[in-house]
Amino acid sequence: MASVQRLNHAVLWVRDARISAEFYCNVLGFEVVTDLGPGQAMFLRASGSGNHHDLGIFSRGATATVPARGSLGLYHLAWQVDTIDELVEIQEVLRAHNAIVGASDHGMSKSLYAVDPDGIEFEVAWMVPRANWEGDRTVALDLGAEVRRWSGVATAAEATQRL
């Protein structure tokens, strides 16, 4: 049976594609690949991605509404960083944009939750090396403690050597 391998890209309806593109570029380091013009759509690529685009954003106008939290539909997208130190850097940028809405330790990942200018929630996560996964859980993230434990670790081999 055929199966998918990974998410190639996501597409969001937003009030203003240019405002959203500026946010995602400034906060998460995306770059604009295609700009279809004012009031239309933009395609963004994550740094180091091999995809044509990772995020498509389509303008719907200033009066477009966001579904109520908890209603049916997409809850959030999760973007991944390579190191815990990068997660700290992104946390500071998200704070500067007043975008953070939560932070969780899931055992296998350390995650920040934030909202874009339209209130669309997303996650930025650092994946713990697989050999060190601590089961599925959701507890408050103590990012300072995790940095002390994992700073400079980017691979499972480095993590194993540290323990």
Contacts in CASP RR format, 6 or more apart in sequence:
PFRMAT RR
TARGET T0000
AUTHOR 0000-0000-0000
METHOD contacts of the structure
MODEL  1
MASVQRLNHAVLWVRDARISAEFYCNVLGFEVVTDLGPGQAMFLRASGSG
NHHDLGIFSRGATATVPARGSLGLYHLAWQVDTIDELVEIQEVLRAHNAI
VGASDHGMSKSLYAVDPDGIEFEVAWMVPRANWEGDRTVALDLGAEVRRW
SGVATAAEATQRL
8 51 0 8 1.000
8 54 0 8 1.000
9 51 0 8 1.000
9 52 0 8 1.000
9 53 0 8 1.000
9 54 0 8 1.000
9 55 0 8 1.000
9 56 0 8 1.000
10 54 0 8 1.000
10 55 0 8 1.000
10 56 0 8 1.000
10 77 0 8 1.000
11 55 0 8 1.000
11 56 0 8 1.000
11 57 0 8 1.000
11 58 0 8 1.000
12 20 0 8 1.000
12 55 0 8 1.000
12 56 0 8 1.000
12 57 0 8 1.000
12 58 0 8 1.000
12 118 0 8 1.000
12 120 0 8 1.000
13 58 0 8 1.000
13 60 0 8 1.000
13 64 0 8 1.000
14 20 0 8 1.000
14 57 0 8 1.000
14 58 0 8 1.000
14 59 0 8 1.000
14 60 0 8 1.000
14 64 0 8 1.000
14 116 0 8 1.000
14 117 0 8 1.000
14 118 0 8 1.000
14 120 0 8 1.000
15 59 0 8 1.000
15 60 0 8 1.000
15 61 0 8 1.000
15 62 0 8 1.000
15 64 0 8 1.000
15 117 0 8 1.000
15 118 0 8 1.000
16 39 0 8 1.000
16 59 0 8 1.000
16 61 0 8 1.000
16 62 0 8 1.000
16 117 0 8 1.000
17 39 0 8 1.000
17 40 0 8 1.000
17 41 0 8 1.000
17 42 0 8 1.000
17 57 0 8 1.000
17 58 0 8 1.000
17 59 0 8 1.000
18 38 0 8 1.000
18 39 0 8 1.000
18 42 0 8 1.000
18 59 0 8 1.000
19 117 0 8 1.000
20 42 0 8 1.000
20 57 0 8 1.000
20 116 0 8 1.000
20 117 0 8 1.000
20 118 0 8 1.000
21 30 0 8 1.000
21 32 0 8 1.000
21 35 0 8 1.000
21 42 0 8 1.000
21 44 0 8 1.000
21 57 0 8 1.000
23 97 0 8 1.000
23 116 0 8 1.000
23 117 0 8 1.000
24 30 0 8 1.000
24 44 0 8 1.000
24 55 0 8 1.000
24 57 0 8 1.000
24 116 0 8 1.000
25 31 0 8 1.000
25 32 0 8 1.000
25 44 0 8 1.000
26 93 0 8 1.000
26 97 0 8 1.000
27 90 0 8 1.000
27 93 0 8 1.000
27 94 0 8 1.000
27 97 0 8 1.000
27 99 0 8 1.000
27 114 0 8 1.000
28 46 0 8 1.000
28 79 0 8 1.000
28 90 0 8 1.000
28 124 0 8 1.000
29 46 0 8 1.000
29 47 0 8 1.000
30 44 0 8 1.000
30 45 0 8 1.000
30 46 0 8 1.000
30 47 0 8 1.000
30 54 0 8 1.000
30 55 0 8 1.000
31 44 0 8 1.000
31 45 0 8 1.000
31 47 0 8 1.000
32 42 0 8 1.000
32 43 0 8 1.000
32 44 0 8 1.000
33 43 0 8 1.000
33 44 0 8 1.000
33 45 0 8 1.000
33 52 0 8 1.000
33 53 0 8 1.000
34 41 0 8 1.000
34 42 0 8 1.000
34 43 0 8 1.000
34 53 0 8 1.000
35 42 0 8 1.000
36 42 0 8 1.000
39 59 0 8 1.000
39 61 0 8 1.000
40 58 0 8 1.000
40 59 0 8 1.000
41 56 0 8 1.000
41 57 0 8 1.000
41 58 0 8 1.000
41 59 0 8 1.000
42 56 0 8 1.000
42 57 0 8 1.000
43 52 0 8 1.000
43 53 0 8 1.000
43 55 0 8 1.000
43 56 0 8 1.000
43 57 0 8 1.000
44 53 0 8 1.000
44 54 0 8 1.000
44 55 0 8 1.000
44 56 0 8 1.000
44 57 0 8 1.000
45 51 0 8 1.000
45 52 0 8 1.000
45 53 0 8 1.000
45 54 0 8 1.000
46 54 0 8 1.000
46 55 0 8 1.000
46 79 0 8 1.000
64 118 0 8 1.000
66 118 0 8 1.000
66 119 0 8 1.000
66 120 0 8 1.000
67 73 0 8 1.000
75 121 0 8 1.000
76 113 0 8 1.000
76 120 0 8 1.000
76 121 0 8 1.000
76 122 0 8 1.000
76 123 0 8 1.000
77 122 0 8 1.000
77 123 0 8 1.000
78 111 0 8 1.000
78 122 0 8 1.000
78 123 0 8 1.000
78 124 0 8 1.000
78 125 0 8 1.000
79 122 0 8 1.000
79 123 0 8 1.000
79 124 0 8 1.000
79 125 0 8 1.000
80 124 0 8 1.000
80 125 0 8 1.000
80 126 0 8 1.000
80 127 0 8 1.000
81 87 0 8 1.000
81 90 0 8 1.000
81 124 0 8 1.000
81 125 0 8 1.000
81 126 0 8 1.000
82 126 0 8 1.000
82 154 0 8 1.000
83 126 0 8 1.000
83 150 0 8 1.000
83 152 0 8 1.000
83 153 0 8 1.000
83 154 0 8 1.000
84 110 0 8 1.000
84 126 0 8 1.000
84 146 0 8 1.000
84 147 0 8 1.000
84 150 0 8 1.000
84 151 0 8 1.000
84 152 0 8 1.000
84 153 0 8 1.000
85 147 0 8 1.000
85 151 0 8 1.000
85 152 0 8 1.000
86 126 0 8 1.000
87 110 0 8 1.000
87 112 0 8 1.000
87 124 0 8 1.000
87 125 0 8 1.000
87 126 0 8 1.000
87 143 0 8 1.000
88 143 0 8 1.000
88 147 0 8 1.000
90 112 0 8 1.000
90 124 0 8 1.000
91 100 0 8 1.000
91 103 0 8 1.000
91 112 0 8 1.000
91 143 0 8 1.000
94 100 0 8 1.000
94 112 0 8 1.000
94 114 0 8 1.000
94 124 0 8 1.000
97 114 0 8 1.000
99 114 0 8 1.000
99 115 0 8 1.000
99 116 0 8 1.000
100 112 0 8 1.000
100 113 0 8 1.000
100 114 0 8 1.000
101 113 0 8 1.000
101 114 0 8 1.000
101 115 0 8 1.000
101 121 0 8 1.000
102 112 0 8 1.000
102 113 0 8 1.000
102 114 0 8 1.000
103 111 0 8 1.000
103 112 0 8 1.000
103 113 0 8 1.000
103 140 0 8 1.000
103 141 0 8 1.000
103 143 0 8 1.000
104 110 0 8 1.000
104 111 0 8 1.000
104 113 0 8 1.000
104 138 0 8 1.000
104 139 0 8 1.000
104 140 0 8 1.000
104 141 0 8 1.000
105 111 0 8 1.000
105 137 0 8 1.000
105 138 0 8 1.000
105 139 0 8 1.000
105 140 0 8 1.000
105 141 0 8 1.000
105 142 0 8 1.000
105 146 0 8 1.000
106 125 0 8 1.000
106 136 0 8 1.000
106 137 0 8 1.000
106 138 0 8 1.000
107 128 0 8 1.000
107 133 0 8 1.000
107 134 0 8 1.000
107 135 0 8 1.000
107 136 0 8 1.000
107 137 0 8 1.000
108 127 0 8 1.000
108 128 0 8 1.000
108 130 0 8 1.000
108 133 0 8 1.000
108 134 0 8 1.000
108 135 0 8 1.000
108 136 0 8 1.000
109 125 0 8 1.000
109 126 0 8 1.000
109 127 0 8 1.000
109 128 0 8 1.000
110 125 0 8 1.000
110 126 0 8 1.000
110 128 0 8 1.000
110 141 0 8 1.000
110 143 0 8 1.000
110 146 0 8 1.000
111 123 0 8 1.000
111 124 0 8 1.000
111 125 0 8 1.000
111 126 0 8 1.000
111 141 0 8 1.000
112 123 0 8 1.000
112 124 0 8 1.000
112 125 0 8 1.000
112 141 0 8 1.000
113 121 0 8 1.000
113 122 0 8 1.000
113 123 0 8 1.000
114 121 0 8 1.000
114 122 0 8 1.000
114 123 0 8 1.000
114 124 0 8 1.000
115 121 0 8 1.000
115 122 0 8 1.000
116 122 0 8 1.000
126 150 0 8 1.000
128 134 0 8 1.000
128 150 0 8 1.000
128 159 0 8 1.000
129 153 0 8 1.000
129 155 0 8 1.000
129 156 0 8 1.000
129 158 0 8 1.000
129 159 0 8 1.000
129 160 0 8 1.000
130 156 0 8 1.000
131 156 0 8 1.000
131 159 0 8 1.000
131 160 0 8 1.000
132 156 0 8 1.000
132 159 0 8 1.000
132 160 0 8 1.000
132 163 0 8 1.000
149 162 0 8 1.000
150 159 0 8 1.000
150 162 0 8 1.000
152 158 0 8 1.000
153 159 0 8 1.000
153 162 0 8 1.000
END
